[in-house]
Amino acid sequence: MVLKTFGWSFAITALGLAFAAWQWGWEAFGIVLILSILEISLSFDNAVVNAGVLKKMNAFWQKIFLTIGILIAVFGMRLVFPVAIVAISAKVGPIEAIELALEHPDQYEALVTDAHPAIAAFGGMFLLMIFLDFVFEEREHKWLAWLERPLAKLGKVDMLSVCIALIALLVTAMTFATNAHISTGHADKSATVLLAGVAGLITYLIVGGLSSYFEDKLEEEEEREHEEEEKAKAEGKQVSAVGLAGKAAFFLFLYLEVLDASFSFDGVIGAFAITNHIFWMALGLGIGAMYVRSLTVYLVRQGTLDDYVYLEHGAHYAIGALAVILLITIQHEISETITGLIGVVLIAASFWSSVRRNKRLELEGASARA
């Protein structure tokens, strides 16, 4: 099972590292390896959240997620995205941006750093909305019950998550404007932060809304098909369960890609602290992205989320922490190590809570049988 799921990841890792050593030497080999580990550590919570969505899809769309999806993740976010933000920031063409990255890496890094406020605002708002919609929803299982119960009650207020997200964006933009004015006499970036944050919010609402719409449509179809399935079972026919397909699966796939893009912001920006070489960056982060994809499918096929009910909670709290961190990094630097550790700690804590819950249920079940 492990080899089947992670086989492509192992192969890409071996080929990628070998190519880096052959093409650029052992220094490149080491940097690509470090970037791969960085991407995996920063994106583990992404895999957990992705698994919660992917388990709703059928086998075909899971394969699409691992094939076409990985191409979008690697080439879109890990290669095209850094070039695109430089091209937009420097007002140059994509080819010129690539030449800039190869021939003037320091200037390229400066341009990417200059674009960070907009990147962080967009990604921060998108991730914040995911977190808020999760904690404001009534759920059967509650990890931090003392916090989740009152939040679920507050969630009955319409559009509360949107209002809180917009307030957070306004506070961030105003604080950034004040600090920018004090330090440089300019507040130009505050408008950029505001617009980028609104764009992140709109992106979430559009993609998430379309996903929910087609999920609802599919649920209606499933209800109509339920009676036919019951009849088929009564007649002795084999009935197999399938996941979401068609338009519903397509928009969930789109949602996953946008989610992956938002999670990739910190990895892409953090990679510049290690290297300015755009192709080393793309290769290292691409290898890491492969493992995130494989881990997502592994979690789905093993039913890990069903066995460890608090894992999804931990991942969403990690998303909330990352959203806050992204908004803070608009003005202050935060080590990628801290960002990665927060996610790992939250997920590890939720996993341990799930294990304790399962053991408690086993003991209660044994006592009841006795």
C-alpha positions as CSV (number, residue, x, y, z in Angstrom):
1,M,0.0,0.0,0.0
2,V,2.8,2.4,0.9
3,L,4.8,1.7,-2.2
4,K,1.8,1.9,-4.4
5,T,0.8,5.3,-3.0
6,F,4.2,6.8,-2.6
7,G,5.9,5.0,-5.5
8,W,5.9,8.1,-7.8
9,S,7.1,10.3,-5.0
10,F,10.1,8.0,-4.3
11,A,10.9,7.9,-8.0
12,I,10.6,11.7,-8.5
13,T,12.8,12.2,-5.5
14,A,15.6,10.0,-6.8
15,L,15.5,11.4,-10.3
16,G,15.2,15.0,-9.0
17,L,18.2,14.7,-6.6
18,A,20.3,12.9,-9.2
19,F,19.5,15.5,-11.8
20,A,20.4,18.3,-9.4
21,A,23.7,16.7,-8.5
22,W,24.5,16.0,-12.2
23,Q,23.5,19.4,-13.5
24,W,24.6,21.7,-10.7
25,G,26.7,19.7,-8.3
26,W,26.5,18.6,-4.7
27,E,25.5,22.0,-3.4
28,A,22.4,22.0,-5.5
29,F,21.8,18.4,-4.3
30,G,21.8,19.5,-0.7
31,I,19.7,22.6,-1.3
32,V,17.0,20.7,-3.2
33,L,16.9,18.1,-0.4
34,I,16.4,20.8,2.2
35,L,13.7,22.6,0.2
36,S,11.9,19.2,-0.2
37,I,11.9,18.7,3.6
38,L,10.8,22.3,4.1
39,E,7.8,21.9,1.8
40,I,6.7,18.7,3.4
41,S,6.9,20.1,6.9
42,L,5.1,23.3,6.0
43,S,2.4,21.4,4.0
44,F,1.6,18.4,6.2
45,D,-1.5,20.1,7.5
46,N,-2.4,20.8,3.9
47,A,-2.5,17.0,3.2
48,V,-4.8,16.4,6.2
49,V,-7.3,19.1,5.0
50,N,-7.0,17.9,1.4
51,A,-7.8,14.4,2.5
52,G,-11.0,15.6,4.0
53,V,-12.1,16.9,0.6
54,L,-10.6,14.2,-1.6
55,K,-12.4,11.4,0.2
56,K,-15.6,12.7,-1.3
57,M,-14.3,12.1,-4.8
58,N,-14.3,8.8,-6.8
59,A,-11.1,7.0,-7.8
60,F,-10.9,8.7,-11.2
61,W,-10.8,12.2,-9.7
62,Q,-8.3,11.0,-7.1
63,K,-6.0,10.0,-10.0
64,I,-6.6,13.4,-11.6
65,F,-5.5,15.0,-8.4
66,L,-2.3,13.0,-8.4
67,T,-1.5,13.6,-12.1
68,I,-2.9,16.8,-13.6
69,G,-3.1,18.3,-10.1
70,I,0.6,17.8,-9.3
71,L,1.5,19.4,-12.6
72,I,-0.5,22.5,-11.6
73,A,1.0,22.4,-8.2
74,V,4.6,22.1,-9.3
75,F,4.6,24.2,-12.5
76,G,1.9,26.6,-11.4
77,M,2.9,27.5,-7.9
78,R,6.5,26.4,-7.6
79,L,7.8,27.8,-11.0
80,V,5.3,30.0,-12.8
81,F,4.0,31.8,-9.6
82,P,7.4,33.2,-8.5
83,V,8.1,34.4,-12.1
84,A,4.6,35.9,-12.4
85,I,4.8,38.0,-9.2
86,V,8.2,39.3,-10.3
87,A,6.9,40.1,-13.7
88,I,3.9,42.0,-12.3
89,S,6.0,43.8,-9.6
90,A,8.8,44.8,-12.0
91,K,6.3,45.4,-14.9
92,V,8.3,43.1,-17.2
93,G,7.4,40.2,-19.4
94,P,7.7,36.5,-18.1
95,I,10.7,35.8,-20.3
96,E,12.5,38.9,-18.9
97,A,11.5,37.8,-15.4
98,I,13.2,34.4,-15.9
99,E,16.3,36.1,-17.3
100,L,16.3,38.3,-14.2
101,A,16.0,35.3,-11.9
102,L,18.9,33.5,-13.7
103,E,21.3,36.5,-14.3
104,H,20.4,38.8,-11.4
105,P,19.2,36.6,-8.5
106,D,19.6,39.3,-5.8
107,Q,17.5,41.7,-7.7
108,Y,14.9,38.9,-8.3
109,E,14.8,38.2,-4.6
110,A,14.3,41.8,-3.8
111,L,11.4,42.1,-6.2
112,V,9.7,39.0,-4.6
113,T,10.2,40.3,-1.1
114,D,8.7,43.6,-2.2
115,A,5.6,41.7,-3.5
116,H,5.3,39.7,-0.2
117,P,2.6,42.0,1.4
118,A,0.2,41.3,-1.5
119,I,1.0,37.6,-1.5
120,A,0.6,37.3,2.3
121,A,-2.7,39.3,2.3
122,F,-4.2,37.1,-0.5
123,G,-3.1,33.8,1.1
124,G,-3.9,34.9,4.6
125,M,-7.5,35.9,3.8
126,F,-8.1,32.7,1.9
127,L,-6.8,30.5,4.7
128,L,-8.5,32.6,7.4
129,M,-11.9,32.0,5.7
130,I,-11.3,28.2,5.7
131,F,-10.5,28.3,9.4
132,L,-13.4,30.5,10.3
133,D,-16.0,28.5,8.4
134,F,-14.7,25.3,10.1
135,V,-14.9,26.6,13.7
136,F,-18.2,28.3,13.2
137,E,-19.9,25.1,12.0
138,E,-21.7,22.7,14.3
139,R,-19.9,19.3,14.4
140,E,-20.5,15.9,15.9
141,H,-17.0,15.6,17.2
142,K,-15.4,18.5,19.2
143,W,-11.7,18.5,20.0
144,L,-11.5,21.7,22.1
145,A,-15.1,21.6,23.3
146,W,-14.7,24.6,25.6
147,L,-13.9,26.7,22.5
148,E,-15.8,25.0,19.7
149,R,-19.2,24.9,21.4
150,P,-19.6,28.7,21.8
151,L,-18.0,29.3,18.4
152,A,-20.5,26.9,16.8
153,K,-23.4,28.8,18.4
154,L,-21.9,32.1,17.1
155,G,-21.7,30.5,13.7
156,K,-25.5,30.6,13.4
157,V,-25.1,34.4,12.6
158,D,-25.2,34.7,8.8
159,M,-21.9,35.9,7.2
160,L,-20.1,36.1,10.5
161,S,-16.9,34.6,9.1
162,V,-16.9,37.1,6.2
163,C,-17.3,40.0,8.6
164,I,-14.5,38.8,10.9
165,A,-12.2,38.2,8.0
166,L,-12.9,41.7,6.6
167,I,-12.3,43.3,10.0
168,A,-9.0,41.4,10.3
169,L,-8.0,42.7,6.8
170,L,-8.9,46.3,7.6
171,V,-6.9,46.2,10.9
172,T,-4.0,44.7,9.0
173,A,-4.1,47.2,6.2
174,M,-4.5,50.2,8.6
175,T,-1.7,49.0,10.8
176,F,0.5,48.5,7.8
177,A,-0.3,52.0,6.5
178,T,0.5,53.6,9.8
179,N,3.8,51.8,10.2
180,A,4.7,52.4,6.6
181,H,4.0,56.1,7.0
182,I,6.0,56.4,10.2
183,S,9.0,54.5,8.7
184,T,9.1,55.8,5.1
185,G,6.4,58.5,4.8
186,H,4.5,56.3,2.3
187,A,1.4,54.2,2.7
188,D,1.1,52.9,-0.9
189,K,1.3,49.3,0.0
190,S,-1.7,49.5,2.3
191,A,-4.0,49.7,-0.8
192,T,-2.2,46.8,-2.3
193,V,-2.7,44.7,0.9
194,L,-6.4,45.7,1.0
195,L,-7.0,44.7,-2.7
196,A,-5.1,41.5,-2.4
197,G,-6.9,40.5,0.7
198,V,-10.3,41.2,-0.9
199,A,-9.2,39.1,-3.9
200,G,-8.3,36.2,-1.6
201,L,-11.7,36.5,0.1
202,I,-13.6,36.6,-3.3
203,T,-11.5,33.6,-4.6
204,Y,-12.6,31.6,-1.5
205,L,-16.2,32.5,-1.8
206,I,-16.4,31.8,-5.5
207,V,-14.6,28.5,-5.5
208,G,-16.0,27.3,-2.2
209,G,-19.5,28.4,-3.2
210,L,-19.4,26.5,-6.5
211,S,-18.1,23.4,-4.7
212,S,-20.9,23.6,-2.2
213,Y,-23.5,24.2,-4.9
214,F,-22.6,21.1,-6.9
215,E,-22.2,19.0,-3.7
216,D,-25.8,19.9,-2.8
217,K,-26.9,19.0,-6.3
218,L,-25.2,15.7,-6.0
219,E,-26.7,15.0,-2.6
220,E,-30.2,15.5,-4.2
221,E,-29.3,13.0,-6.9
222,E,-28.0,10.6,-4.3
223,E,-31.3,10.8,-2.4
224,R,-33.2,10.0,-5.6
225,E,-30.9,7.1,-6.4
226,H,-31.1,5.7,-2.9
227,E,-34.4,3.9,-3.5
228,E,-33.0,2.4,-6.7
229,E,-30.0,1.1,-4.8
230,E,-32.2,-0.4,-2.2
231,K,-34.2,-2.2,-5.0
232,A,-31.0,-3.4,-6.6
233,K,-29.8,-4.8,-3.2
234,A,-33.2,-6.5,-2.8
235,E,-32.8,-8.1,-6.2
236,G,-29.3,-9.4,-5.3
237,K,-27.4,-7.0,-7.6
238,Q,-24.0,-5.8,-6.6
239,V,-24.0,-2.1,-5.5
240,S,-20.7,-0.3,-5.1
241,A,-20.3,3.1,-3.5
242,V,-18.6,5.9,-5.5
243,G,-17.5,9.3,-4.6
244,L,-18.3,12.7,-6.1
245,A,-18.1,12.8,-9.9
246,G,-18.8,15.2,-12.8
247,K,-19.2,18.9,-12.1
248,A,-19.2,18.4,-8.3
249,A,-15.8,16.7,-8.4
250,F,-14.4,19.2,-10.8
251,F,-15.2,22.1,-8.6
252,L,-13.9,20.3,-5.5
253,F,-10.7,19.6,-7.6
254,L,-10.5,23.3,-8.3
255,Y,-11.0,24.1,-4.6
256,L,-8.1,21.7,-3.8
257,E,-5.9,23.5,-6.3
258,V,-6.6,26.9,-4.8
259,L,-6.2,25.5,-1.3
260,D,-2.8,24.1,-2.3
261,A,-1.8,27.4,-3.9
262,S,-2.6,29.2,-0.6
263,F,-0.6,26.8,1.4
264,S,2.3,27.1,-1.0
265,F,2.8,30.9,-0.4
266,D,4.9,30.4,2.8
267,G,6.9,27.6,1.2
268,V,7.7,29.6,-2.0
269,I,8.6,32.8,0.0
270,G,10.5,30.8,2.6
271,A,12.5,29.1,-0.1
272,F,14.1,32.5,-1.0
273,A,15.8,32.4,2.5
274,I,17.7,29.3,1.3
275,T,18.3,30.0,-2.4
276,N,17.7,32.5,-5.2
277,H,18.0,29.8,-7.9
278,I,14.6,29.5,-9.4
279,F,15.1,26.0,-10.8
280,W,16.5,24.6,-7.6
281,M,13.5,26.1,-5.8
282,A,11.0,24.6,-8.3
283,L,12.7,21.2,-8.1
284,G,12.9,21.0,-4.3
285,L,9.4,22.4,-3.7
286,G,8.1,20.2,-6.5
287,I,9.5,17.0,-4.8
288,G,7.9,18.1,-1.5
289,A,4.6,18.7,-3.3
290,M,4.6,15.1,-4.6
291,Y,4.8,13.7,-1.1
292,V,2.0,16.0,0.1
293,R,-0.2,14.6,-2.8
294,S,0.7,11.0,-2.0
295,L,0.1,11.6,1.7
296,T,-3.3,13.0,1.0
297,V,-4.3,9.9,-1.0
298,Y,-2.8,7.6,1.7
299,L,-4.9,9.3,4.4
300,V,-8.0,8.8,2.3
301,R,-7.5,5.2,1.4
302,Q,-6.5,4.1,4.9
303,G,-9.5,5.9,6.3
304,T,-7.2,7.7,8.7
305,L,-9.5,10.7,9.1
306,D,-12.4,8.3,10.1
307,D,-10.2,6.5,12.7
308,Y,-8.6,9.7,14.1
309,V,-11.5,12.1,14.3
310,Y,-9.6,15.1,15.7
311,L,-6.9,15.2,12.9
312,E,-9.0,17.4,10.8
313,H,-9.5,19.8,13.7
314,G,-5.8,20.0,14.3
315,A,-5.2,20.7,10.6
316,H,-7.7,23.5,10.5
317,Y,-6.3,25.1,13.7
318,A,-2.9,25.0,11.9
319,I,-4.6,26.7,8.9
320,G,-5.8,29.4,11.3
321,A,-2.4,29.9,12.8
322,L,-0.8,30.1,9.3
323,A,-3.4,32.7,8.2
324,V,-2.5,34.8,11.2
325,I,1.2,34.3,10.6
326,L,0.8,35.4,6.9
327,L,-0.9,38.6,7.9
328,I,1.7,39.3,10.6
329,T,4.5,38.8,8.1
330,I,3.2,41.7,6.0
331,Q,5.1,43.8,8.6
332,H,7.3,41.5,10.6
333,E,9.5,38.6,9.7
334,I,8.7,35.2,11.2
335,S,11.0,32.2,10.8
336,E,9.7,29.4,8.5
337,T,10.8,27.0,11.3
338,I,8.2,28.5,13.7
339,T,5.6,28.3,11.0
340,G,6.3,24.7,10.3
341,L,6.5,23.7,14.0
342,I,3.2,25.3,14.9
343,G,1.4,23.1,12.3
344,V,3.3,20.0,13.3
345,V,2.5,20.6,17.0
346,L,-1.2,21.2,16.4
347,I,-1.6,18.1,14.2
348,A,0.5,15.9,16.6
349,A,-1.7,17.1,19.5
350,S,-4.9,16.3,17.6
351,F,-3.6,12.9,16.6
352,W,-2.7,12.1,20.2
353,S,-6.1,13.2,21.4
354,S,-7.7,10.9,18.7
355,V,-5.6,8.0,19.9
356,R,-6.6,8.6,23.5
357,R,-10.3,8.8,22.4
358,N,-10.1,5.5,20.6
359,K,-8.5,3.8,23.6
360,R,-11.2,5.2,25.8
361,L,-13.9,3.9,23.5
362,E,-12.3,0.5,23.4
363,L,-12.2,0.3,27.2
364,E,-15.8,1.4,27.4
365,G,-16.8,-1.2,24.8
366,A,-14.9,-3.9,26.6
367,S,-16.5,-3.0,29.9
368,A,-20.0,-3.0,28.3
369,R,-19.4,-6.5,26.8
370,A,-18.1,-7.8,30.1
